[in-house]
C-alpha cells in the first residue's frame, strides 16, 4: 500500500471548463481530460482521509471518485470556487455522526462564518439543515491530524496570502502567482508537486504556464502536475510541449507515493 494516494478531484478555473457560452476548441473538446471542475484534491494518508477545499461540484466529485469518507477539510483560501460546496459536508456528518474538523487561516475561517452564517447559528428547530463544522485556525506552523504532520505553505495569490499544503514528499500549491523564497525552502525534497498554471498569457493572480514551469524547475520535484487550468490549455497539445517530468493534471487523476 502506498504511503500517500492523491485523487485530483478538479483542475479547472473558477469558471470551470467548458465555460458557459463558449465554443472554443477546449470547451468543445471530446477529450475527457479537457473537462475540468473547480480545483480540489483528496489525500489518503494511510488511515487518514483529507479533503482540500469544498468546490461547487463537491457532491459530483465525491460520487465520481467513490469518496465515502472525509476525516478533515483543509482550506487554501475563501474564494467561491474553493468553498461554495461547503454545505455538502452535511452528508459526511451523517456518515460519521461527528462534526467535521476544518482547518484554515483566520481570514479564511472568518470568511466562512460570514458566507455560511446559517452553518454557525444556533438552530434547534432545524438541526439537520446545516453542516456541523469544528473550525481550527492555522497560524503558519506545522500541525498534526491523527498523528500525521501537515506543513502549511504560504503562497501569494496576487496580493492575497493563501496556503498550500505539504504531506511528506507531496505538496499541493494551487491558486498562486508567487511561491516566496521561504516557502520554496519548505518544499525542499518534495518528490511530487501539484502547482498552479492558468494559461499561456500572464495573469495578475496566477502563474501562467511558463512561470509555473520555471517555478517547478526551481523546486525540483521529480514529478510536477499543473492545475487550475483555463480553457486556453488543451490537455494533449500542452503536454506535448512540457519538459520531462511535467504534465497537466486532470479530473480523476490518481497519484501514488
C-alpha positions as CSV (number, residue, x, y, z in Angstrom):
1,X,0.0,0.0,0.0
2,X,1.4,3.4,-0.9
3,X,2.1,5.9,1.9
4,X,0.0,8.5,0.1
5,X,-2.7,8.4,-2.6
6,X,-3.9,11.6,-4.1
7,X,-7.1,11.9,-6.1
8,X,-7.3,15.0,-8.2
9,X,-11.0,16.0,-8.0
10,X,-10.9,19.1,-10.0
11,X,-8.4,21.0,-12.1
12,X,-10.3,24.0,-13.6
13,X,-10.5,27.7,-13.0
14,X,-13.3,29.5,-11.2
15,X,-15.4,29.3,-14.4
16,X,-14.7,25.6,-15.0
17,X,-14.1,24.1,-18.4
18,X,-16.2,24.0,-20.5
19,X,-17.2,27.6,-19.7
20,X,-20.8,28.8,-20.0
21,X,-21.4,30.1,-23.5
22,X,-18.0,29.2,-25.0
23,X,-17.5,27.1,-28.2
24,X,-13.6,27.2,-28.3
25,X,-11.7,24.1,-29.1
26,X,-11.1,23.2,-25.5
27,X,-14.6,23.8,-24.3
28,X,-16.0,21.7,-27.1
29,X,-13.2,19.0,-26.9
30,X,-14.1,15.3,-26.9
31,X,-11.1,14.6,-24.6
32,X,-12.5,13.9,-21.1
33,X,-9.2,15.4,-19.7
34,X,-10.4,18.8,-21.1
35,X,-13.5,18.7,-18.8
36,X,-12.4,20.5,-15.6
37,X,-14.4,21.1,-12.5
38,X,-13.2,23.5,-9.9
39,X,-9.9,22.8,-8.2
40,X,-9.7,20.3,-5.3
41,X,-7.8,17.2,-4.2
42,X,-8.4,14.3,-1.8
43,X,-5.4,12.9,0.1
44,X,-5.4,9.4,1.6
45,X,-2.6,9.3,4.2
46,X,-2.8,5.7,5.3
47,X,-5.9,5.7,7.5
48,X,-6.4,9.4,7.3
49,X,-8.7,10.9,4.5
50,X,-8.3,14.6,3.9
51,X,-10.2,16.9,1.5
52,X,-8.6,20.1,0.4
53,X,-11.3,22.7,-0.4
54,X,-15.0,22.3,-1.0
55,X,-15.7,23.2,-4.6
56,X,-19.2,23.9,-6.1
57,X,-19.0,20.4,-7.6
58,X,-18.1,18.7,-4.4
59,X,-21.0,16.2,-4.4
60,X,-20.4,15.3,-8.0
61,X,-16.6,15.0,-7.4
62,X,-17.2,12.6,-4.5
63,X,-19.6,10.5,-6.4
64,X,-17.3,10.3,-9.5
65,X,-14.4,9.2,-7.3
66,X,-16.2,7.0,-4.8
67,X,-15.3,9.1,-1.9
68,X,-17.3,7.9,1.1
69,X,-15.2,9.2,4.0
70,X,-13.7,12.5,4.9
71,X,-11.9,12.9,8.2
72,X,-10.9,16.6,7.9
73,X,-11.0,19.5,5.4
74,X,-8.2,21.9,4.7
75,X,-8.9,25.3,3.1
76,X,-6.4,27.0,0.9
77,X,-8.5,30.3,0.9
78,X,-12.0,31.5,0.8
79,X,-12.7,32.3,-2.9
80,X,-16.0,30.9,-4.0
81,X,-14.6,28.2,-6.3
82,X,-12.8,26.7,-3.3
83,X,-15.6,26.9,-0.7
84,X,-19.0,27.1,-2.3
85,X,-19.7,23.4,-1.8
86,X,-19.4,23.6,1.9
87,X,-23.0,22.5,2.5
88,X,-22.3,19.1,1.0
89,X,-20.2,18.3,4.1
90,X,-23.6,17.6,5.7
91,X,-23.5,14.2,4.1
92,X,-20.3,13.3,5.8
93,X,-21.7,14.4,9.2
94,X,-24.4,11.8,8.6
95,X,-22.0,9.1,7.7
96,X,-19.6,9.7,10.6
97,X,-22.1,11.0,13.2
98,X,-19.5,13.7,14.0
99,X,-18.7,17.3,13.4
100,X,-16.3,17.9,10.5
101,X,-12.9,19.4,11.5
102,X,-12.0,22.2,9.1
103,X,-8.6,24.0,9.0
104,X,-7.7,27.4,7.6
105,X,-6.2,30.7,8.3
106,X,-8.1,33.2,10.5
107,X,-9.0,35.2,7.4
108,X,-10.4,32.1,5.7
109,X,-12.4,30.9,8.7
110,X,-13.8,34.4,9.3
111,X,-15.0,34.5,5.7
112,X,-16.6,31.0,6.0
113,X,-18.5,32.3,9.1
114,X,-19.8,35.2,7.0
115,X,-20.5,33.3,3.8
116,X,-22.3,30.4,5.5
117,X,-23.8,32.1,8.5
118,X,-26.6,29.5,8.9
119,X,-24.0,26.8,9.5
120,X,-22.8,28.5,12.6
121,X,-26.1,29.8,14.1
122,X,-27.9,28.0,16.9
123,X,-30.9,26.4,15.2
124,X,-32.7,24.0,17.5
125,X,-35.7,23.9,15.2
126,X,-33.7,22.8,12.2
127,X,-30.8,20.7,13.4
128,X,-30.3,18.8,10.1
129,X,-30.4,21.6,7.6
130,X,-26.8,22.7,8.0
131,X,-23.3,21.2,8.1
132,X,-21.8,20.7,11.6
133,X,-18.2,22.0,11.5
134,X,-15.4,22.5,14.0
135,X,-13.1,25.2,12.9
136,X,-9.3,25.1,13.6
137,X,-7.2,28.2,13.0
138,X,-3.8,27.7,11.4
139,X,-1.0,30.0,12.5
140,X,1.5,29.1,9.9
141,X,3.3,26.3,11.9
142,X,3.2,22.6,11.0
143,X,0.2,20.8,12.6
144,X,-1.0,17.3,13.1
145,X,-4.2,15.4,12.3
146,X,-4.4,11.9,13.8
147,X,-0.7,11.9,14.2
148,X,0.2,12.9,10.6
149,X,2.2,16.1,10.2
150,X,1.0,18.7,7.6
151,X,3.1,21.7,6.7
152,X,1.2,24.9,5.5
153,X,3.0,26.6,2.6
154,X,2.4,30.4,2.5
155,X,1.7,31.5,-1.1
156,X,0.7,34.7,-2.8
157,X,-2.4,34.8,-5.0
158,X,-1.7,38.2,-6.4
159,X,-1.6,40.4,-3.2
160,X,-3.7,37.9,-1.3
161,X,-2.0,35.4,1.1
162,X,-3.2,31.8,0.6
163,X,-2.0,28.4,1.7
164,X,-0.6,25.3,0.0
165,X,0.0,22.1,2.0
166,X,2.8,19.6,2.2
167,X,2.3,15.9,3.2
168,X,5.6,14.2,3.4
169,X,7.0,14.0,-0.1
170,X,4.0,15.6,-1.7
171,X,2.8,19.2,-1.9
172,X,-0.3,21.0,-3.3
173,X,0.1,24.6,-4.3
174,X,-2.9,25.9,-6.2
175,X,-4.1,29.5,-6.8
176,X,-0.7,31.3,-6.6
177,X,1.2,33.8,-8.6
178,X,4.3,33.7,-6.4
179,X,6.0,31.0,-4.3
180,X,8.1,33.1,-1.9
181,X,11.7,32.1,-1.2
182,X,10.9,31.0,2.4
183,X,8.1,28.8,1.1
184,X,10.3,27.3,-1.6
185,X,12.6,26.1,1.2
186,X,9.6,24.4,2.8
187,X,9.2,22.5,-0.4
188,X,12.7,21.2,-0.5
189,X,12.8,17.4,-1.1
190,X,9.2,17.2,-2.4
191,X,9.0,14.4,-5.0
192,X,5.5,15.1,-6.3
193,X,4.1,18.6,-6.7
194,X,0.8,19.9,-7.9
195,X,1.2,23.6,-8.9
196,X,-1.0,26.4,-10.3
197,X,-0.7,27.1,-14.1
198,X,-3.6,29.1,-15.5
199,X,-2.9,29.7,-19.2
200,X,-0.2,30.9,-21.6
201,X,-0.8,34.6,-21.1
202,X,0.2,36.4,-17.9
203,X,-2.3,37.0,-15.2
204,X,-2.2,39.2,-12.1
205,X,-3.1,36.5,-9.6
206,X,-2.0,33.2,-11.1
207,X,1.1,31.8,-12.7
208,X,1.0,31.3,-16.4
209,X,2.4,28.1,-17.9
210,X,5.9,29.3,-18.4
211,X,6.1,30.8,-14.9
212,X,4.8,27.6,-13.5
213,X,7.4,25.5,-15.4
214,X,10.2,27.8,-14.2
215,X,9.0,27.6,-10.6
216,X,8.6,23.8,-10.8
217,X,12.2,23.6,-12.0
218,X,13.4,25.7,-9.1
219,X,11.5,23.5,-6.6
220,X,12.9,20.4,-8.3
221,X,10.2,17.7,-7.7
222,X,10.7,14.6,-9.9
223,X,7.0,14.8,-10.9
224,X,5.0,18.0,-11.3
225,X,1.4,18.2,-12.3
226,X,-0.3,21.5,-13.2
227,X,-3.8,22.5,-12.1
228,X,-6.3,25.4,-12.1
229,X,-6.1,25.5,-16.0
230,X,-8.3,27.8,-18.1
231,X,-9.7,26.8,-21.5
232,X,-6.6,28.2,-23.3
233,X,-4.7,25.0,-22.3
234,X,-5.7,21.9,-24.3
235,X,-4.6,18.8,-22.5
236,X,-2.8,16.7,-25.1
237,X,-1.3,19.7,-27.0
238,X,0.0,21.3,-23.9
239,X,1.5,18.1,-22.5
240,X,3.4,17.6,-25.8
241,X,5.3,20.8,-25.2
242,X,6.1,20.4,-21.5
243,X,9.5,19.3,-20.1
244,X,10.0,15.7,-19.0
245,X,8.5,15.1,-15.5
246,X,5.8,17.8,-16.0
247,X,2.2,17.4,-17.2
248,X,-1.2,18.8,-16.8
249,X,-3.3,17.1,-14.1
250,X,-6.9,16.1,-15.0
251,X,-10.1,15.4,-13.1
252,X,-9.9,11.9,-11.7
253,X,-6.1,11.5,-11.8
254,X,-4.8,9.2,-9.1
255,X,-1.2,9.6,-7.9
256,X,0.6,7.2,-5.5
257,X,3.6,7.9,-3.5
